[in-house]
Amino acid sequence: MTKSAYWDELGIAWCAVHSPLDIVIPRLKARLRGESLLIGLYVTAGLLLGIASAGLGAFTLWMGWTREAWFFVTRGTALVAVSAIMIVASLQLLPVMASEQATALPDMIDLSIARAERLVRVVRLGFAACAVTTVLGLAGTAIRNYSGKPPAMSPIWALGVTAVLALGLFWYGRHLGRTRAKFRYLQTVMADATGGTH
């Protein structure tokens, strides 16, 4: 068996081949159930917040357009765009939300990999939301400054919050990438141990 970077770090190959299944399977099943609960909460909250924010964004757009307050137009556009991203991100997780059908160990590993891949997509959508917020937020500030009505709060604070969120997404994305790689390696080790291809 070829050594991997994960062998020394976790001994994951040894666990895959030699650990009793009555220990490994319940732990992974409990992990998947906990993840299902968190994903369900995220999907529900993401859809509700996305729909509510889209409505608020559409109203803000309408107000800005009818009153020719163009910074309101940029704000409404940002709200609608971020809401759409939030809804799409929530829908990305629907196919991997349930874990009841994954009863065999290979199925649970497949589900873990699929969840990590879907969450990586969500992280990328989060980066897109940060970019939209930054660009349209700066555009709105520029419009307000040009019209002689500068915002009461400096845009630096909003940029700082967005930067912190982007940094958090970056580190979470790295964690997801490592998790996906570990489960893929475990999948390969199990396939080699059973003499089959998964």
Salt bridges, closest charged atoms under 4 A:
GLU9 OE2 - ARG178 NH2 2.94
GLU9 OE2 - LYS182 NZ 3.49
GLU35 OE2 - ARG31 NE 3.17
GLU35 OE1 - ARG115 NH1 3.02
ASP110 OD2 - HIS198 NE2 2.76
GLU117 OE2 - ARG184 NH2 2.47
